[in-house]
Amino acid sequence: MHCLSDSRCDSAFNAVEMDGSLRGREANSHWFNLFNAVASQAAMGAPIILLANSLHASSLFLGIITALSPLGTMLQLPTARLLHVSEYRTTFFVGWLLRTVFIFLVALLPLPPFLDPAAKRGTLLAVLVTFNVLRGIATAAWWPWIAELIPEERRARFLARDQLFTYIGGVFALAAYGAVMSENSSATEFARTFLVGGICGVVSLGFLKRMPNPPASRRAREPGAPVNWREVLAKRSFTQLIGLNVLLLLVIGSLNVFAIQFLRDVCDFSAESILYLSAVMFLGPLLTLHFLGNWTDRRGPGLPLLGVLGTYGIVVTGWLLIALGVLPCAPGLIAVLQVLAGTASAAFNVANMHLALKVIPEVGRNRLLALFTVVTSLSLAGAPVLFGWLLDAIGNRHFVFAGQVFQRHAVYFGILFLLVGIAFAVAVFWLPDRSGRERNGL
């Protein structure tokens, strides 16, 4: 590069050096996500479902504790009004520090012999409510921080790497938790599981603290500005994005929890086997995320999102056929379905957020991102509660169709199959058009 003056050369060199330094510090996000995944799998994944199940929790109770995390994101709307007055990093760090404390409280819960299962269920619910309130407030700062920190031209690759580290952490977490747990799942083993999660939560905070603030040149224009909600909701691209998310998240939000219940109660799998099968879910993303990030940056998120819907169609069809007795409840088949579901989930996280950050403008971004997150999270929250109530209402009744006898989980997987089919039909008509508009700057 030819410079017209020494001062311009120095400025250009310093800018490149600063950007390189920022990229190095941005990598702390990946390590934060790895250790945070271990902590989150304990407090929000299979171990917490298995703990509640060991306390004789109903399907509705399982649905409620699964719904707490997405319900907590509703706090992003009031929090978004105040985000611009403090650093995103500070808000997120304090919230994550406080939330980590409550993972240690869950670790203590199974131990007191003087508490009966009902008392422990009530205490568990109270702890998880507080945990998810803190999480909901803190997460309001995450996506505005990332949107300003990472330039659009490499955003999908960054998101894919973040997801890759998250899934590596998930594999490690579930494998470690599976090693800790035995078939009997004693109180001490549950305590050790959540202790590991809490320690990894503390380690993740060290990497989070090293993440940089965005440079001034990348900060959004008026991200905290008020927005006209009527005008926002009148925009076709925004409402279609939310509608597609709602349909698919009704599936994603409940599939894992009730698949675990199905394996435990119907297929009679041990807690150890379920944790290992849950860990298998992360193998697909480990092999595909690097390719997915590069593809999405170059070609847009349309085709990856269509692939997500098609893959989830295969997954829920497999579960439905198992529940109907057409296919065996075999560990190998379950593992294949888990790999496909994990791959689809990772692709959805990257492509969907890439599309959302393009659709949502800079002015009022904090509130719009909060609205998008809250509306979609309500689907994640409503799904396990709704389907948990449905499963409890059906109870032990049997049904007969085409000579096949089936129970309540077959009804549940059948509804998921219909939801995925509707979402796929919507996406076929919208997503290709959406990708084309994005390339024209709309």
C-alpha positions as CSV (number, residue, x, y, z in Angstrom):
1,M,0.0,0.0,0.0
2,H,1.4,3.4,-0.9
3,C,0.9,6.2,1.7
4,L,0.9,9.9,0.9
5,S,2.4,10.8,4.3
6,D,4.2,9.2,7.2
7,S,1.3,10.2,9.5
8,R,-1.2,8.4,7.4
9,C,1.0,5.3,7.2
10,D,1.3,5.3,11.0
11,S,-2.5,5.7,11.4
12,A,-3.2,2.8,9.0
13,F,-0.6,0.6,10.8
14,N,-2.1,1.4,14.2
15,A,-5.6,0.7,12.9
16,V,-4.6,-2.7,11.6
17,E,-2.7,-3.5,14.8
18,M,-5.7,-2.5,16.9
19,D,-8.0,-4.7,14.8
20,G,-5.7,-7.6,15.1
21,S,-5.5,-7.1,18.9
22,L,-9.3,-7.0,19.1
23,R,-9.6,-10.2,17.1
24,G,-7.3,-11.9,19.6
25,R,-9.3,-10.7,22.6
26,E,-12.6,-11.6,20.8
27,A,-11.4,-15.2,20.9
28,N,-12.1,-15.1,24.7
29,S,-15.8,-15.3,23.7
30,H,-15.2,-18.8,22.4
31,W,-13.6,-20.0,25.6
32,F,-16.2,-18.3,27.7
33,N,-18.9,-20.2,25.7
34,L,-17.1,-23.5,26.1
35,F,-16.9,-23.4,29.9
36,N,-20.3,-21.7,30.1
37,A,-21.8,-24.6,28.2
38,V,-20.6,-27.0,30.9
39,A,-22.3,-24.8,33.5
40,S,-25.4,-24.3,31.5
41,Q,-25.8,-28.1,30.7
42,A,-26.0,-28.7,34.5
43,A,-28.5,-25.9,35.3
44,M,-30.6,-26.0,32.1
45,G,-30.0,-29.3,30.4
46,A,-30.5,-33.1,31.1
47,P,-29.1,-33.1,34.7
48,I,-31.7,-30.7,36.0
49,I,-34.5,-32.7,34.2
50,L,-33.1,-35.9,35.7
51,L,-32.9,-34.3,39.2
52,A,-36.5,-33.1,39.0
53,N,-37.5,-36.5,37.7
54,S,-35.8,-38.2,40.7
55,L,-37.9,-36.0,42.9
56,H,-41.1,-37.4,41.4
57,A,-41.9,-34.3,39.3
58,S,-44.9,-34.3,37.0
59,S,-44.7,-33.6,33.3
60,L,-46.1,-30.1,34.0
61,F,-43.4,-29.4,36.5
62,L,-40.7,-30.5,34.0
63,G,-42.3,-28.2,31.5
64,I,-42.4,-25.3,33.9
65,I,-38.7,-25.5,34.9
66,T,-37.8,-25.9,31.2
67,A,-39.8,-22.8,30.4
68,L,-38.1,-20.6,33.1
69,S,-35.1,-19.8,31.0
70,P,-37.0,-18.4,28.0
71,L,-39.5,-16.7,30.3
72,G,-36.6,-14.9,32.0
73,T,-35.7,-13.3,28.7
74,M,-38.9,-11.2,29.0
75,L,-36.9,-9.0,31.4
76,Q,-34.8,-8.0,28.4
77,L,-37.5,-5.5,27.3
78,P,-37.3,-3.3,30.4
79,T,-33.5,-3.8,30.7
80,A,-33.0,-2.7,27.0
81,R,-34.1,0.9,27.9
82,L,-31.2,1.2,30.3
83,L,-28.5,-0.7,28.4
84,H,-27.0,2.3,26.6
85,V,-26.1,4.1,30.0
86,S,-23.6,1.4,31.0
87,E,-21.1,-0.9,29.3
88,Y,-22.6,-4.0,27.8
89,R,-19.7,-6.0,29.1
90,T,-20.2,-4.8,32.7
91,T,-24.0,-5.6,32.6
92,F,-23.4,-9.1,31.3
93,F,-20.5,-9.9,33.6
94,V,-22.4,-9.0,36.8
95,G,-25.5,-10.9,35.8
96,W,-23.4,-14.0,34.9
97,L,-21.5,-13.8,38.2
98,L,-24.6,-13.8,40.3
99,R,-26.2,-16.5,38.2
100,T,-23.2,-18.8,38.8
101,V,-23.8,-18.6,42.6
102,F,-27.1,-20.3,42.2
103,I,-25.6,-23.3,40.4
104,F,-23.8,-24.0,43.6
105,L,-27.1,-23.8,45.5
106,V,-28.6,-26.4,43.2
107,A,-25.5,-28.6,44.1
108,L,-26.5,-28.5,47.8
109,L,-30.2,-29.1,47.3
110,P,-30.2,-33.0,46.9
111,L,-28.1,-33.5,50.1
112,P,-30.3,-32.6,53.1
113,P,-32.0,-35.8,54.3
114,F,-34.6,-33.9,56.4
115,L,-36.3,-32.4,53.2
116,D,-38.9,-34.6,51.5
117,P,-39.2,-34.7,47.7
118,A,-42.0,-32.1,47.7
119,A,-39.9,-29.6,49.7
120,K,-36.9,-30.2,47.5
121,R,-39.1,-29.6,44.4
122,G,-40.3,-26.3,45.8
123,T,-36.8,-25.2,46.7
124,L,-35.5,-26.2,43.3
125,L,-38.2,-24.1,41.6
126,A,-37.4,-21.1,43.7
127,V,-33.7,-21.4,43.0
128,L,-34.3,-21.8,39.2
129,V,-36.6,-18.8,39.1
130,T,-34.0,-16.6,40.6
131,F,-31.3,-18.1,38.4
132,N,-33.3,-17.4,35.3
133,V,-34.3,-13.8,36.4
134,L,-30.6,-13.0,36.7
135,R,-29.9,-14.7,33.4
136,G,-32.7,-12.9,31.6
137,I,-31.5,-9.4,32.7
138,A,-27.9,-10.1,31.8
139,T,-28.6,-11.5,28.3
140,A,-30.1,-8.2,27.2
141,A,-26.6,-7.0,26.8
142,W,-25.1,-9.9,24.9
143,W,-26.4,-9.5,21.3
144,P,-26.0,-5.6,21.3
145,W,-22.4,-6.2,22.5
146,I,-21.7,-8.8,19.8
147,A,-23.4,-6.8,17.0
148,E,-21.1,-3.9,17.7
149,L,-18.0,-6.0,18.4
150,I,-18.0,-8.2,15.3
151,P,-18.2,-6.7,11.8
152,E,-21.0,-8.1,9.5
153,E,-18.6,-9.5,6.9
154,R,-17.2,-12.1,9.4
155,R,-20.2,-12.3,11.8
156,A,-21.4,-15.8,10.7
157,R,-17.9,-17.3,11.1
158,F,-17.6,-15.8,14.5
159,L,-21.1,-17.1,15.5
160,A,-20.2,-20.5,14.1
161,R,-16.9,-20.7,16.1
162,D,-18.8,-19.6,19.2
163,Q,-21.3,-22.4,18.6
164,L,-18.5,-24.9,18.0
165,F,-16.9,-24.1,21.3
166,T,-20.3,-24.3,22.9
167,Y,-20.9,-27.8,21.6
168,I,-17.4,-28.9,22.6
169,G,-18.3,-27.8,26.1
170,G,-21.6,-29.6,25.8
171,V,-19.9,-32.9,24.8
172,F,-17.5,-32.6,27.7
173,A,-20.2,-31.7,30.1
174,L,-22.6,-34.5,29.3
175,A,-19.7,-37.1,29.1
176,A,-18.4,-35.9,32.5
177,Y,-21.9,-35.9,34.0
178,G,-22.6,-39.3,32.6
179,A,-19.3,-40.6,34.2
180,V,-20.4,-39.1,37.6
181,M,-23.9,-40.5,37.5
182,S,-24.7,-44.1,38.0
183,E,-27.9,-46.0,37.3
184,N,-29.2,-45.3,40.8
185,S,-28.5,-41.5,40.6
186,S,-27.9,-40.8,44.3
187,A,-28.1,-37.4,45.9
188,T,-24.3,-37.3,46.2
189,E,-23.9,-37.9,42.5
190,F,-26.3,-35.1,41.7
191,A,-24.4,-32.8,44.0
192,R,-21.1,-33.6,42.3
193,T,-22.6,-33.0,38.9
194,F,-23.8,-29.5,39.8
195,L,-20.6,-28.7,41.6
196,V,-18.6,-29.4,38.4
197,G,-21.1,-27.1,36.6
198,G,-20.6,-24.3,39.1
199,I,-16.8,-24.5,39.0
200,C,-16.8,-24.3,35.2
201,G,-19.1,-21.3,35.5
202,V,-16.5,-19.6,37.6
203,V,-13.8,-20.4,35.0
204,S,-16.0,-19.0,32.2
205,L,-16.1,-15.6,34.0
206,G,-12.4,-15.3,33.7
207,F,-12.6,-15.4,29.9
208,L,-15.6,-13.2,29.8
209,K,-13.7,-10.5,31.7
210,R,-11.0,-10.5,29.0
211,M,-13.5,-9.8,26.2
212,P,-13.1,-6.2,24.8
213,N,-15.5,-3.4,24.5
214,P,-16.4,-2.5,20.9
215,P,-14.2,0.2,19.3
216,A,-15.9,3.6,18.9
217,S,-16.1,3.3,15.1
218,R,-18.4,0.2,15.4
219,R,-20.8,1.5,17.9
220,A,-24.4,1.6,16.7
221,R,-26.2,4.9,16.1
222,E,-28.7,5.5,18.9
223,P,-29.1,1.8,19.9
224,G,-31.2,2.8,22.9
225,A,-33.6,5.1,21.0
226,P,-37.3,4.6,21.4
227,V,-39.0,2.8,18.5
228,N,-42.5,3.0,17.0
229,W,-43.7,-0.6,17.6
230,R,-46.6,-0.2,15.1
231,E,-44.1,0.6,12.3
232,V,-41.8,-2.2,13.3
233,L,-44.5,-4.8,13.4
234,A,-45.8,-3.5,10.0
235,K,-42.5,-4.5,8.4
236,R,-43.0,-7.8,6.6
237,S,-39.4,-9.0,7.0
238,F,-39.5,-8.6,10.8
239,T,-42.9,-10.2,11.3
240,Q,-42.0,-13.1,9.0
241,L,-38.8,-13.7,10.8
242,I,-40.6,-13.9,14.1
243,G,-43.4,-16.1,12.7
244,L,-40.9,-18.6,11.4
245,N,-39.1,-18.6,14.7
246,V,-42.3,-19.2,16.7
247,L,-43.2,-22.2,14.7
248,L,-39.8,-23.9,14.9
249,L,-39.2,-23.0,18.5
250,L,-42.4,-24.7,19.6
251,V,-40.6,-27.8,18.5
252,I,-37.1,-27.0,19.7
253,G,-38.4,-25.8,23.1
254,S,-40.0,-29.0,24.1
255,L,-38.3,-31.8,22.1
256,N,-35.3,-32.4,24.4
257,V,-37.2,-32.5,27.7
258,F,-39.9,-34.9,26.6
259,A,-37.6,-37.0,24.6
260,I,-35.7,-37.5,27.8
261,Q,-38.9,-38.3,29.6
262,F,-39.9,-40.8,26.9
263,L,-36.5,-42.6,27.1
264,R,-36.7,-42.8,30.9
265,D,-40.3,-43.7,31.4
266,V,-41.2,-45.7,28.3
267,C,-38.0,-47.1,26.9
268,D,-36.6,-47.6,30.5
269,F,-33.2,-46.1,29.8
270,S,-30.9,-45.3,32.7
271,A,-29.9,-41.8,33.6
272,E,-26.3,-42.6,32.6
273,S,-27.4,-43.8,29.2
274,I,-29.5,-40.7,28.6
275,L,-26.6,-38.4,29.4
276,Y,-24.3,-40.2,27.0
277,L,-27.0,-40.1,24.3
278,S,-27.5,-36.4,25.0
279,A,-23.7,-35.9,24.5
280,V,-23.9,-37.6,21.1
281,M,-26.1,-34.7,20.0
282,F,-23.0,-32.4,19.8
283,L,-21.1,-34.6,17.3
284,G,-22.9,-33.2,14.2
285,P,-22.2,-29.6,15.0
286,L,-18.5,-30.3,15.7
287,L,-18.2,-31.5,12.1
288,T,-20.3,-29.0,10.3
289,L,-20.1,-25.6,12.1
290,H,-16.9,-24.3,10.3
291,F,-18.4,-25.0,6.9
292,L,-21.7,-23.5,7.9
293,G,-20.1,-20.2,9.1
294,N,-18.2,-19.7,5.8
295,W,-21.2,-20.7,3.7
296,T,-23.6,-18.3,5.5
297,D,-21.2,-15.3,5.2
298,R,-20.8,-15.9,1.5
299,R,-24.3,-17.1,0.4
300,G,-26.7,-15.9,3.1
301,P,-28.8,-17.8,5.7
302,G,-31.7,-18.9,3.4
303,L,-30.5,-22.4,2.4
304,P,-29.1,-23.3,5.9
305,L,-32.5,-22.5,7.5
306,L,-34.4,-24.6,4.9
307,G,-31.9,-27.4,5.8
308,V,-32.7,-26.9,9.5
309,L,-36.4,-27.4,8.9
310,G,-35.9,-30.5,6.7
311,T,-33.6,-32.1,9.3
312,Y,-36.0,-31.4,12.1
313,G,-38.7,-33.1,10.0
314,I,-36.6,-36.2,9.8
315,V,-35.9,-36.1,13.6
316,V,-39.5,-35.8,14.7
317,T,-40.6,-38.4,12.2
318,G,-38.1,-40.8,13.7
319,W,-39.3,-40.1,17.3
320,L,-42.9,-40.5,16.1
321,L,-42.2,-43.9,14.5
322,I,-40.5,-45.1,17.7
323,A,-43.4,-44.0,19.8
324,L,-45.8,-45.8,17.5
325,G,-43.8,-49.0,17.7
326,V,-42.9,-49.0,14.0
327,L,-39.2,-48.5,14.8
328,P,-37.4,-50.0,17.9
329,C,-36.2,-47.8,20.8
330,A,-32.6,-48.8,20.1
331,P,-29.6,-46.8,21.4
332,G,-28.1,-46.7,17.9
333,L,-31.2,-45.2,16.3
334,I,-31.6,-42.7,19.2
335,A,-28.0,-41.6,18.7
336,V,-28.6,-40.9,15.0
337,L,-31.6,-38.8,15.8
338,Q,-29.6,-36.9,18.4
339,V,-26.8,-36.2,16.0
340,L,-29.3,-34.8,13.4
341,A,-31.1,-32.7,16.0
342,G,-27.8,-31.3,17.3
343,T,-26.7,-30.4,13.7
344,A,-30.0,-28.7,13.0
345,S,-29.9,-26.8,16.3
346,A,-26.4,-25.4,15.6
347,A,-27.3,-24.4,12.0
348,F,-30.4,-22.7,13.3
349,N,-28.5,-20.7,15.9
350,V,-26.0,-19.4,13.4
351,A,-28.2,-18.7,10.4
352,N,-31.2,-17.4,12.3
353,M,-29.2,-14.9,14.3
354,H,-27.2,-13.8,11.2
355,L,-30.5,-13.1,9.5
356,A,-31.9,-11.3,12.6
357,L,-28.9,-9.0,12.9
358,K,-29.3,-8.0,9.2
359,V,-33.1,-7.4,9.4
360,I,-32.9,-5.3,12.6
361,P,-31.6,-1.7,12.0
362,E,-29.1,0.1,14.2
363,V,-31.4,2.8,15.4
364,G,-33.3,1.3,18.4
365,R,-31.4,-1.9,18.0
366,N,-31.4,-2.7,21.8
367,R,-35.1,-2.6,22.0
368,L,-35.7,-4.4,18.8
369,L,-33.3,-7.2,19.7
370,A,-35.0,-7.4,23.0
371,L,-38.5,-7.7,21.4
372,F,-37.2,-10.4,19.0
373,T,-35.7,-12.3,21.8
374,V,-38.7,-12.0,24.1
375,V,-41.3,-13.0,21.4
376,T,-39.3,-16.0,20.3
377,S,-38.4,-17.0,23.9
378,L,-42.1,-17.0,24.8
379,S,-42.4,-19.8,22.2
380,L,-39.6,-21.7,24.0
381,A,-41.3,-21.1,27.3
382,G,-44.8,-21.9,26.2
383,A,-43.9,-25.1,24.4
384,P,-42.8,-27.3,27.3
385,V,-45.6,-26.0,29.6
386,L,-48.3,-26.5,26.9
387,F,-47.0,-30.0,26.0
388,G,-46.3,-30.9,29.6
389,W,-50.0,-30.1,30.4
390,L,-51.1,-32.1,27.4
391,L,-49.1,-35.2,28.3
392,D,-50.4,-35.1,31.9
393,A,-53.9,-34.7,30.6
394,I,-53.6,-37.7,28.4
395,G,-52.0,-39.7,31.2
396,N,-51.9,-43.5,30.7
397,R,-54.6,-43.7,28.1
398,H,-54.0,-45.8,25.0
399,F,-55.0,-45.1,21.4
400,V,-55.4,-47.3,18.3
401,F,-54.7,-46.2,14.8
402,A,-54.3,-48.4,11.7
403,G,-53.9,-51.4,14.0
404,Q,-51.1,-49.8,16.0
405,V,-51.5,-49.2,19.8
406,F,-49.8,-46.0,21.0
407,Q,-49.6,-43.8,24.1
408,R,-49.3,-40.1,24.9
409,H,-45.8,-39.5,23.5
410,A,-46.9,-40.6,20.0
411,V,-49.6,-37.8,20.1
412,Y,-46.9,-35.3,21.2
413,F,-44.4,-36.3,18.4
414,G,-47.3,-36.2,15.9
415,I,-48.1,-32.6,16.8
416,L,-44.4,-31.7,16.4
417,F,-44.4,-33.3,12.9
418,L,-47.3,-31.1,11.9
419,L,-45.6,-27.9,13.2
420,V,-42.4,-28.6,11.3
421,G,-44.4,-29.2,8.1
422,I,-46.1,-25.9,8.4
423,A,-42.8,-24.1,9.2
424,F,-41.2,-25.7,6.1
425,A,-44.1,-24.6,3.9
426,V,-43.8,-21.0,5.2
427,A,-40.0,-21.0,4.7
428,V,-40.1,-22.2,1.1
429,F,-42.1,-19.2,0.1
430,W,-40.3,-16.6,2.2
431,L,-36.6,-17.5,2.8
432,P,-35.3,-17.4,-0.8
433,D,-36.9,-14.0,-1.3
434,R,-35.4,-12.8,2.0
435,S,-31.9,-13.8,1.0
436,G,-32.2,-12.0,-2.3
437,R,-33.3,-8.8,-0.6
438,E,-30.5,-8.9,1.9
439,R,-27.9,-8.8,-0.9
440,N,-29.6,-5.7,-2.2
441,G,-29.2,-4.1,1.2
442,L,-32.8,-4.4,2.3
